[in-house]
Amino acid sequence: MEIHVDEVDGVFIFELSGALDFGYSRDFELLVETLIDKGVRRLVFVLHGLTDIVSSGLGSFMRLAAYTRRGGGRLALVGVSDKIRTSLEWLTVQDYFEFYATEEEALRAMAGPAVEGA
């Protein structure tokens, strides 16, 4: 899996490509947690290039969403495939995420401040 990280006006954008499997999910999670610990509160994950995700990868997203919310932040997913959305709905955790069709939509939505005391 490859991760490209960019920052636009305080919003961190993670563009994922390849497979988010057991071998990468914990490293991915630690990378994002480190940024959250440093004060990053607005996260956008662009998933158009994600070819596969296993349960450990879904678990990483779920833990990151909870961690972000506890810190008063927001987490958005862009370009979620039907397979991933169905998995999130099956796990009944889709309400932890904001979904957008494009990166531009997500950035506009994230333009405001992070949620305080979420």
C-alpha positions in Angstrom: 0.0 0.0 0.0 1.1 3.5 -0.7 0.1 6.6 1.2 0.5 10.2 -0.1 0.0 12.8 2.5 -0.8 16.5 1.7 -2.1 19.4 3.8 -4.4 22.1 2.6 -5.4 24.9 5.0 -5.0 22.7 8.1 -6.8 19.7 6.6 -4.6 16.6 6.2 -5.4 14.6 3.1 -4.3 10.9 2.9 -4.5 9.4 -0.6 -4.4 5.6 -0.3 -3.5 3.2 -3.1 -3.1 -0.5 -3.2 -4.4 -2.9 -0.5 -4.9 -2.0 3.1 -4.2 -5.4 4.6 -2.9 -6.8 7.9 0.7 -6.0 6.9 0.0 -2.3 6.6 -3.0 -1.5 8.8 -1.1 -1.0 12.0 1.6 1.2 10.5 -1.1 3.2 8.7 -3.0 3.7 12.0 0.2 4.7 13.9 1.0 7.3 11.2 -2.4 9.0 11.5 -2.4 8.7 15.4 0.9 10.5 15.5 -0.5 13.4 13.5 -3.6 13.5 15.7 -1.4 13.6 18.8 0.4 16.6 17.3 -2.9 18.5 17.0 -4.3 17.6 13.6 -8.1 17.6 13.8 -9.3 17.5 10.2 -8.6 14.4 8.2 -9.6 13.4 4.7 -8.9 9.9 3.3 -9.1 9.6 -0.5 -9.9 6.0 -1.3 -10.2 5.9 -5.1 -7.0 4.0 -5.4 -7.7 1.5 -2.6 -7.9 -1.9 -4.3 -8.7 -4.0 -1.3 -9.3 -3.7 2.4 -9.4 -6.5 5.0 -11.0 -6.5 8.5 -7.9 -5.1 10.1 -8.0 -2.1 7.7 -11.6 -1.5 8.5 -10.7 -1.8 12.2 -8.0 0.9 11.7 -10.5 3.3 10.2 -13.0 2.6 13.0 -10.4 3.2 15.7 -9.1 6.4 13.9 -12.6 7.7 13.6 -13.2 7.2 17.4 -9.8 8.7 18.3 -10.4 11.7 16.1 -13.8 12.3 17.5 -12.6 12.1 21.1 -10.0 14.8 20.2 -12.7 17.0 18.8 -11.8 16.4 15.2 -13.5 15.2 12.0 -12.7 12.4 9.6 -14.0 12.2 6.0 -13.8 9.5 3.5 -13.8 10.2 -0.3 -14.4 7.8 -3.1 -15.6 4.9 -0.9 -16.3 1.8 -3.0 -19.6 0.0 -2.6 -17.7 -2.9 -1.0 -16.2 -0.7 1.8 -19.5 1.2 2.4 -21.4 -2.1 2.7 -18.8 -3.4 5.2 -19.1 -0.2 7.2 -22.9 -0.4 7.1 -22.8 -4.1 8.1 -20.7 -3.1 11.1 -23.1 -0.2 11.8 -20.3 2.3 12.1 -21.0 4.5 9.1 -22.2 7.3 11.3 -18.6 7.8 12.5 -17.6 9.0 9.1 -18.4 11.8 6.7 -18.7 10.6 3.1 -17.9 12.8 0.1 -17.8 12.0 -3.7 -14.8 14.3 -4.3 -11.8 15.7 -2.5 -13.0 19.2 -3.3 -16.4 18.6 -1.5 -14.6 17.2 1.5 -12.2 20.2 1.7 -15.1 22.6 1.5 -17.0 20.8 4.2 -13.8 20.7 6.4 -13.1 24.4 5.9 -14.7 25.3 9.2 -13.1 24.6 12.6 -12.9 21.1 14.1 -15.8 20.3 16.4 -15.0 21.2 20.0 -15.8 18.7 22.7 -17.1 16.0 20.4 
